[in-house]
Amino acid sequence: MMINYNHTVVVFLLLSLGIFKLGSCSENNVTVKCIKSEREALVKFKEGVSVNDIPGKLSSWVGEDCCQWKGVECDNESGHVTKLNLSNPAGRPRHFDYYESNQNRPCEACSDICASSDPYRRGHECSKFSRSLLGDVNSSFPGDVHASLSGEITRYLGNLSSLTHLDLEGNYNLSTQNLDWVSSLSSLEYLYMGGVKINTTKADWLQAINMLPSLLELSLYSCELKHLPSSLTFLNFTSLIVLDLSYNPFNTSIDLSYNPFNASIPQWLFNLTSLTSLDLTFSNQSGKILDSFGRLGSLKYLYLGGNNFSGSIPASIGNLSSLKELDLSYNKMNGTIPESFGQLSKLVKLYLLENSWEGVITEAQLMNLTRLEEFVLTTNNKSQPLVFNVKDNWRPPFKLKILHLESCLIGRKFPNWLQVQSELTHLDLSNNQIEGNLPHQLVFPNVTKLFLQSNNFSGPIPSNISDLMPSLQYLDLSENQLYGELPRHWNESQMGLRVVDISYNNIRGKIPSSMGFLRNLSILVLSNNNLSGEIPSSLQNCSIVSMDLGGNHLSGNLPSWIESDIFMLRLRSNLFSGIIPRKLCNLYKLRILDLAHNNLFGGIPDCFNNFTAMVDHNTFGYKSIENYTEKANIVTKGREYEYEYDHNLQFVIYIDLSGNSLTGGIPIQITSLTRLGTLNLSMNHLNGSIPKNIGNMRLLETLDLSNNRLFGPIPESMSSLTFLSHLNLSFNNLTGRIPSGNQLQTLDDVTIYKGNPLLCGSPLPTKCLGDETSDGPSSTSVDDKQGGDNYERIWFYASIGLGFVVGFWSVCGTLLLKKSWRHCYFRFCDDIKDRIALLIALRVVHLKRKFGLDKN
């Protein structure tokens, strides 16, 4: 009983002590307050930035206890501020995989990086674009990048001496004059300032960072840093495990006196042997990739894409045994891939896009890559492309999910080893010179994207392709030598199919009506084949935004069932007949209408002004589809050009109705399409006059109205077309003076107006009635005066000539007509002659006497 009692007392005492301790802790949590000087430092920081801040953060900074403010964390015992998180989640980039399903983003305002169709640039790179590319690419981020802090970081943040975490990442409107204040934060372990503009023009930012011995992670991407010091006297942050200096325009000119290895990456970086992640993407690095990288044995993530590295991958890469992701894309690598690659047994993602790789890849480079899931390699070395040389019976040690091998030599036939990669979701073997039939036994149950374009495949398309690839979303077999008919049996199990591109092949037969089951089909490209028959009306069940069926033998009437979301309708060079249906005017998003070279007749509908996208710049086409680049051949400026959607096709606004039998006049409504760039109505039977207000089409670059029956004058307003660079009005019945001024003065090719005999004026040799003989109008007051003098001189000489003629014929005519006057005139002349002769004789005698020449 005593034992139980003693146990009870002990338990009671322990519980009491625990309750007291918990109460004490609870009381401390309630009573702890931030340090006054640190609160003042935060207030000073707040005063330097805009009040239009990240929602719910700085607006909560009221009251005495700054430890209760959002984004601020304090030590429970000392009250010192230890963490400050004012990052903008909307501006913090996510490190996308190349082929992540949600990587598609509208990049209209970006540079060519974001506008590129390549998955690398549109995914991994566009997600971390520099400040200059920010534009409207807000969907690269989870929210609104503009809802961020703006203003300048004050030096008072340096008073937070116990700070271990500072996160200001994603605030693209925030700046700081330098990082001197950071050097006071000696306890700092995590510094995230990506996107913050650092205005310093010197290399002192690194000296400030070097004062942080506890630093573990440093993120300074897109900070507009221009100087990356090549040397440090003493490296103090050797515990660093994450370093991100991507998207900074470093001035990395190579000084061989300090850098005999011909590389811009500073040598001090290779002393950070604890690094697990290094990102120097698009940081203007150049030279060779050094063997010194082999010293960073802890690296798991190495991103060196978008620079100017050259040469081969060093053999020391095999020392990075922990490496999971390697990115060397978009450099100038022109060497080989070493066999030591085979030692990277933990490698999961390998990105080697857009370099000039050469040499051979064999089983040795791939034999131990058992964890490899994404393998992306493209080369632009046309003279010595990379050879992928493995045995026919080779069975790879990996199970790939993504394989992209482009512009390589991977063998004449479809690789056998690929047919066992059953986990593939993305397969791109474009431009590899592969021949032979498409394997009919190819089973890829998980593949969603299949790109086999620009090869030499022949034979028919497997009729059971829907069974082989039930998850397929993108199918691109363009630019091959496929023949036969399109698969006949499309069904609802393929409703996920969004893109079908089988252009530039030898496919014949009809378009199967079963394609109407593909309800999510957005892009249908079957151009330049031998298809015949009518366009099946069942396609109205699809979600088509772009249809290109040009260059076939299709016939029948134009489809009137097309939905209003369509961006491009290209049906040129077929056998379509009938009229242009008025229902086409409902396509308010239409930007490209190409019906050229068919057998259409009737008039041009007077409702083309309903093409809103050709008037309003706020009406866009569809968002480009990830990993697929739509192409179209557009005839403009007298030539045919290939346009790509991600680069320039999305900006084309175009109408081509040439080569038909259209009649009637040019509807005045067409002149309201103020954003139209190309209008081609040539080779029809149009009559009437050119609309007077054609000058309203201010962005028109190409205007071709040739080979019609147009009459009347060329409107003066045409001189307002300041962007016009190609004009053809030949072979009509136009009359009158050719307008001059502005852009028309540069269009001085006489063939523009050929076949219009009643046209006159420059540049034609035919002068208009009332034109002066001078070559052109005067341009200055001096010229005017000179022109006036010339005019008076002409009249002066004309008067002299006229006076001479009048005087001559007044005398001579009278003498010829009146005989008595003529006799009298000649007697007078004889008398004068005699007198003159007498005077001369007397003068001669006088001179002889004077000089003693007279002999008598």
Summary of the structure (lengths in Angstrom):
residues: 856
radius of gyration: 42.2
end to end distance: 201.0
largest distance: 201.0
contacts: 2755
relative contact order: 0.04
helix: 28%
strand: 20%
